[in-house]
């Protein structure tokens, strides 16, 4: 039986929203869209972002990479 390896964790807590990444609301109270330019980000990975309480962890539910720039992507994130 093949085991699935857990996804990577990408730490954006030291990045600046609006400069290094962009967030927009999605349907559902715990979901957001994130657009960023970083290589190696895939579905099932986790994203760490700063919030009022410190650090929030999000799971990448879906991701779309842009064809003309393979490091540029938009992902649907679900808060854990």
Chimera marker file (.cmm) of the C-alpha trace (Angstrom):
<marker_set name="trace">
<marker id="1" x="0.000" y="0.000" z="0.000" r="1" g="1" b="0" radius="0.5"/>
<marker id="2" x="1.425" y="3.364" z="-1.041" r="1" g="1" b="0" radius="0.5"/>
<marker id="3" x="1.463" y="6.042" z="1.674" r="1" g="1" b="0" radius="0.5"/>
<marker id="4" x="0.624" y="9.611" z="0.839" r="1" g="1" b="0" radius="0.5"/>
<marker id="5" x="3.239" y="12.040" z="2.070" r="1" g="1" b="0" radius="0.5"/>
<marker id="6" x="1.901" y="15.096" z="3.870" r="1" g="1" b="0" radius="0.5"/>
<marker id="7" x="2.032" y="18.342" z="1.927" r="1" g="1" b="0" radius="0.5"/>
<marker id="8" x="4.630" y="21.027" z="2.452" r="1" g="1" b="0" radius="0.5"/>
<marker id="9" x="4.156" y="23.973" z="4.795" r="1" g="1" b="0" radius="0.5"/>
<marker id="10" x="4.798" y="27.395" z="3.240" r="1" g="1" b="0" radius="0.5"/>
<marker id="11" x="5.453" y="30.162" z="5.766" r="1" g="1" b="0" radius="0.5"/>
<marker id="12" x="4.173" y="33.590" z="4.692" r="1" g="1" b="0" radius="0.5"/>
<marker id="13" x="4.189" y="35.116" z="8.204" r="1" g="1" b="0" radius="0.5"/>
<marker id="14" x="7.149" y="37.373" z="7.359" r="1" g="1" b="0" radius="0.5"/>
<marker id="15" x="5.767" y="38.368" z="3.965" r="1" g="1" b="0" radius="0.5"/>
<marker id="16" x="3.714" y="41.522" z="3.386" r="1" g="1" b="0" radius="0.5"/>
<marker id="17" x="0.118" y="41.185" z="2.210" r="1" g="1" b="0" radius="0.5"/>
<marker id="18" x="-0.441" y="43.374" z="-0.847" r="1" g="1" b="0" radius="0.5"/>
<marker id="19" x="3.229" y="43.148" z="-1.782" r="1" g="1" b="0" radius="0.5"/>
<marker id="20" x="4.305" y="39.483" z="-1.656" r="1" g="1" b="0" radius="0.5"/>
<marker id="21" x="0.826" y="37.962" z="-1.814" r="1" g="1" b="0" radius="0.5"/>
<marker id="22" x="-2.797" y="39.006" z="-2.249" r="1" g="1" b="0" radius="0.5"/>
<marker id="23" x="-5.927" y="37.739" z="-0.481" r="1" g="1" b="0" radius="0.5"/>
<marker id="24" x="-9.569" y="37.983" z="-1.542" r="1" g="1" b="0" radius="0.5"/>
<marker id="25" x="-12.746" y="36.608" z="0.037" r="1" g="1" b="0" radius="0.5"/>
<marker id="26" x="-14.274" y="33.306" z="-1.059" r="1" g="1" b="0" radius="0.5"/>
<marker id="27" x="-17.606" y="31.686" z="-0.285" r="1" g="1" b="0" radius="0.5"/>
<marker id="28" x="-17.620" y="30.296" z="3.227" r="1" g="1" b="0" radius="0.5"/>
<marker id="29" x="-16.487" y="31.996" z="6.389" r="1" g="1" b="0" radius="0.5"/>
<marker id="30" x="-13.204" y="30.073" z="6.646" r="1" g="1" b="0" radius="0.5"/>
<marker id="31" x="-12.161" y="30.264" z="2.979" r="1" g="1" b="0" radius="0.5"/>
<marker id="32" x="-10.053" y="32.804" z="1.089" r="1" g="1" b="0" radius="0.5"/>
<marker id="33" x="-8.306" y="33.061" z="-2.274" r="1" g="1" b="0" radius="0.5"/>
<marker id="34" x="-4.590" y="33.718" z="-2.245" r="1" g="1" b="0" radius="0.5"/>
<marker id="35" x="-2.476" y="34.793" z="-5.210" r="1" g="1" b="0" radius="0.5"/>
<marker id="36" x="1.313" y="34.685" z="-4.962" r="1" g="1" b="0" radius="0.5"/>
<marker id="37" x="4.500" y="34.064" z="-6.919" r="1" g="1" b="0" radius="0.5"/>
<marker id="38" x="6.442" y="31.195" z="-5.339" r="1" g="1" b="0" radius="0.5"/>
<marker id="39" x="7.657" y="27.910" z="-6.766" r="1" g="1" b="0" radius="0.5"/>
<marker id="40" x="6.746" y="24.524" z="-5.297" r="1" g="1" b="0" radius="0.5"/>
<marker id="41" x="3.265" y="25.309" z="-3.937" r="1" g="1" b="0" radius="0.5"/>
<marker id="42" x="0.715" y="22.548" z="-4.622" r="1" g="1" b="0" radius="0.5"/>
<marker id="43" x="-2.729" y="21.286" z="-3.682" r="1" g="1" b="0" radius="0.5"/>
<marker id="44" x="-2.812" y="19.674" z="-0.202" r="1" g="1" b="0" radius="0.5"/>
<marker id="45" x="0.041" y="21.912" z="1.048" r="1" g="1" b="0" radius="0.5"/>
<marker id="46" x="-0.448" y="24.313" z="3.975" r="1" g="1" b="0" radius="0.5"/>
<marker id="47" x="0.069" y="28.067" z="4.136" r="1" g="1" b="0" radius="0.5"/>
<marker id="48" x="0.922" y="29.961" z="7.332" r="1" g="1" b="0" radius="0.5"/>
<marker id="49" x="-0.318" y="33.571" z="7.466" r="1" g="1" b="0" radius="0.5"/>
<marker id="50" x="-0.260" y="36.259" z="10.148" r="1" g="1" b="0" radius="0.5"/>
<marker id="51" x="-3.575" y="37.193" z="11.742" r="1" g="1" b="0" radius="0.5"/>
<marker id="52" x="-4.812" y="39.142" z="14.774" r="1" g="1" b="0" radius="0.5"/>
<marker id="53" x="-4.138" y="36.218" z="17.125" r="1" g="1" b="0" radius="0.5"/>
<marker id="54" x="-0.684" y="35.384" z="15.762" r="1" g="1" b="0" radius="0.5"/>
<marker id="55" x="-0.459" y="32.707" z="13.074" r="1" g="1" b="0" radius="0.5"/>
<marker id="56" x="-3.255" y="31.063" z="11.103" r="1" g="1" b="0" radius="0.5"/>
<marker id="57" x="-2.852" y="27.804" z="9.186" r="1" g="1" b="0" radius="0.5"/>
<marker id="58" x="-4.669" y="27.257" z="5.885" r="1" g="1" b="0" radius="0.5"/>
<marker id="59" x="-4.999" y="24.098" z="3.776" r="1" g="1" b="0" radius="0.5"/>
<marker id="60" x="-4.801" y="24.444" z="-0.020" r="1" g="1" b="0" radius="0.5"/>
<marker id="61" x="-8.053" y="22.946" z="-1.287" r="1" g="1" b="0" radius="0.5"/>
<marker id="62" x="-7.496" y="23.859" z="-4.947" r="1" g="1" b="0" radius="0.5"/>
<marker id="63" x="-4.774" y="25.664" z="-6.888" r="1" g="1" b="0" radius="0.5"/>
<marker id="64" x="-4.364" y="27.010" z="-10.405" r="1" g="1" b="0" radius="0.5"/>
<marker id="65" x="-0.909" y="27.741" z="-11.807" r="1" g="1" b="0" radius="0.5"/>
<marker id="66" x="-0.658" y="30.280" z="-14.594" r="1" g="1" b="0" radius="0.5"/>
<marker id="67" x="0.799" y="28.846" z="-17.803" r="1" g="1" b="0" radius="0.5"/>
<marker id="68" x="2.962" y="31.820" z="-18.760" r="1" g="1" b="0" radius="0.5"/>
<marker id="69" x="4.585" y="31.902" z="-15.297" r="1" g="1" b="0" radius="0.5"/>
<marker id="70" x="4.744" y="28.484" z="-13.578" r="1" g="1" b="0" radius="0.5"/>
<marker id="71" x="5.565" y="30.070" z="-10.190" r="1" g="1" b="0" radius="0.5"/>
<marker id="72" x="2.472" y="32.328" z="-10.243" r="1" g="1" b="0" radius="0.5"/>
<marker id="73" x="-0.671" y="30.771" z="-8.782" r="1" g="1" b="0" radius="0.5"/>
<marker id="74" x="-4.064" y="31.379" z="-7.194" r="1" g="1" b="0" radius="0.5"/>
<marker id="75" x="-5.278" y="28.963" z="-4.520" r="1" g="1" b="0" radius="0.5"/>
<marker id="76" x="-8.453" y="28.386" z="-2.541" r="1" g="1" b="0" radius="0.5"/>
<marker id="77" x="-7.448" y="28.185" z="1.132" r="1" g="1" b="0" radius="0.5"/>
<marker id="78" x="-9.475" y="26.701" z="3.984" r="1" g="1" b="0" radius="0.5"/>
<marker id="79" x="-8.637" y="27.728" z="7.533" r="1" g="1" b="0" radius="0.5"/>
<marker id="80" x="-7.734" y="24.845" z="9.858" r="1" g="1" b="0" radius="0.5"/>
<link id1="1" id2="2" r="1" g="1" b="0" radius="0.2"/>
<link id1="2" id2="3" r="1" g="1" b="0" radius="0.2"/>
<link id1="3" id2="4" r="1" g="1" b="0" radius="0.2"/>
<link id1="4" id2="5" r="1" g="1" b="0" radius="0.2"/>
<link id1="5" id2="6" r="1" g="1" b="0" radius="0.2"/>
<link id1="6" id2="7" r="1" g="1" b="0" radius="0.2"/>
<link id1="7" id2="8" r="1" g="1" b="0" radius="0.2"/>
<link id1="8" id2="9" r="1" g="1" b="0" radius="0.2"/>
<link id1="9" id2="10" r="1" g="1" b="0" radius="0.2"/>
<link id1="10" id2="11" r="1" g="1" b="0" radius="0.2"/>
<link id1="11" id2="12" r="1" g="1" b="0" radius="0.2"/>
<link id1="12" id2="13" r="1" g="1" b="0" radius="0.2"/>
<link id1="13" id2="14" r="1" g="1" b="0" radius="0.2"/>
<link id1="14" id2="15" r="1" g="1" b="0" radius="0.2"/>
<link id1="15" id2="16" r="1" g="1" b="0" radius="0.2"/>
<link id1="16" id2="17" r="1" g="1" b="0" radius="0.2"/>
<link id1="17" id2="18" r="1" g="1" b="0" radius="0.2"/>
<link id1="18" id2="19" r="1" g="1" b="0" radius="0.2"/>
<link id1="19" id2="20" r="1" g="1" b="0" radius="0.2"/>
<link id1="20" id2="21" r="1" g="1" b="0" radius="0.2"/>
<link id1="21" id2="22" r="1" g="1" b="0" radius="0.2"/>
<link id1="22" id2="23" r="1" g="1" b="0" radius="0.2"/>
<link id1="23" id2="24" r="1" g="1" b="0" radius="0.2"/>
<link id1="24" id2="25" r="1" g="1" b="0" radius="0.2"/>
<link id1="25" id2="26" r="1" g="1" b="0" radius="0.2"/>
<link id1="26" id2="27" r="1" g="1" b="0" radius="0.2"/>
<link id1="27" id2="28" r="1" g="1" b="0" radius="0.2"/>
<link id1="28" id2="29" r="1" g="1" b="0" radius="0.2"/>
<link id1="29" id2="30" r="1" g="1" b="0" radius="0.2"/>
<link id1="30" id2="31" r="1" g="1" b="0" radius="0.2"/>
<link id1="31" id2="32" r="1" g="1" b="0" radius="0.2"/>
<link id1="32" id2="33" r="1" g="1" b="0" radius="0.2"/>
<link id1="33" id2="34" r="1" g="1" b="0" radius="0.2"/>
<link id1="34" id2="35" r="1" g="1" b="0" radius="0.2"/>
<link id1="35" id2="36" r="1" g="1" b="0" radius="0.2"/>
<link id1="36" id2="37" r="1" g="1" b="0" radius="0.2"/>
<link id1="37" id2="38" r="1" g="1" b="0" radius="0.2"/>
<link id1="38" id2="39" r="1" g="1" b="0" radius="0.2"/>
<link id1="39" id2="40" r="1" g="1" b="0" radius="0.2"/>
<link id1="40" id2="41" r="1" g="1" b="0" radius="0.2"/>
<link id1="41" id2="42" r="1" g="1" b="0" radius="0.2"/>
<link id1="42" id2="43" r="1" g="1" b="0" radius="0.2"/>
<link id1="43" id2="44" r="1" g="1" b="0" radius="0.2"/>
<link id1="44" id2="45" r="1" g="1" b="0" radius="0.2"/>
<link id1="45" id2="46" r="1" g="1" b="0" radius="0.2"/>
<link id1="46" id2="47" r="1" g="1" b="0" radius="0.2"/>
<link id1="47" id2="48" r="1" g="1" b="0" radius="0.2"/>
<link id1="48" id2="49" r="1" g="1" b="0" radius="0.2"/>
<link id1="49" id2="50" r="1" g="1" b="0" radius="0.2"/>
<link id1="50" id2="51" r="1" g="1" b="0" radius="0.2"/>
<link id1="51" id2="52" r="1" g="1" b="0" radius="0.2"/>
<link id1="52" id2="53" r="1" g="1" b="0" radius="0.2"/>
<link id1="53" id2="54" r="1" g="1" b="0" radius="0.2"/>
<link id1="54" id2="55" r="1" g="1" b="0" radius="0.2"/>
<link id1="55" id2="56" r="1" g="1" b="0" radius="0.2"/>
<link id1="56" id2="57" r="1" g="1" b="0" radius="0.2"/>
<link id1="57" id2="58" r="1" g="1" b="0" radius="0.2"/>
<link id1="58" id2="59" r="1" g="1" b="0" radius="0.2"/>
<link id1="59" id2="60" r="1" g="1" b="0" radius="0.2"/>
<link id1="60" id2="61" r="1" g="1" b="0" radius="0.2"/>
<link id1="61" id2="62" r="1" g="1" b="0" radius="0.2"/>
<link id1="62" id2="63" r="1" g="1" b="0" radius="0.2"/>
<link id1="63" id2="64" r="1" g="1" b="0" radius="0.2"/>
<link id1="64" id2="65" r="1" g="1" b="0" radius="0.2"/>
<link id1="65" id2="66" r="1" g="1" b="0" radius="0.2"/>
<link id1="66" id2="67" r="1" g="1" b="0" radius="0.2"/>
<link id1="67" id2="68" r="1" g="1" b="0" radius="0.2"/>
<link id1="68" id2="69" r="1" g="1" b="0" radius="0.2"/>
<link id1="69" id2="70" r="1" g="1" b="0" radius="0.2"/>
<link id1="70" id2="71" r="1" g="1" b="0" radius="0.2"/>
<link id1="71" id2="72" r="1" g="1" b="0" radius="0.2"/>
<link id1="72" id2="73" r="1" g="1" b="0" radius="0.2"/>
<link id1="73" id2="74" r="1" g="1" b="0" radius="0.2"/>
<link id1="74" id2="75" r="1" g="1" b="0" radius="0.2"/>
<link id1="75" id2="76" r="1" g="1" b="0" radius="0.2"/>
<link id1="76" id2="77" r="1" g="1" b="0" radius="0.2"/>
<link id1="77" id2="78" r="1" g="1" b="0" radius="0.2"/>
<link id1="78" id2="79" r="1" g="1" b="0" radius="0.2"/>
<link id1="79" id2="80" r="1" g="1" b="0" radius="0.2"/>
</marker_set>
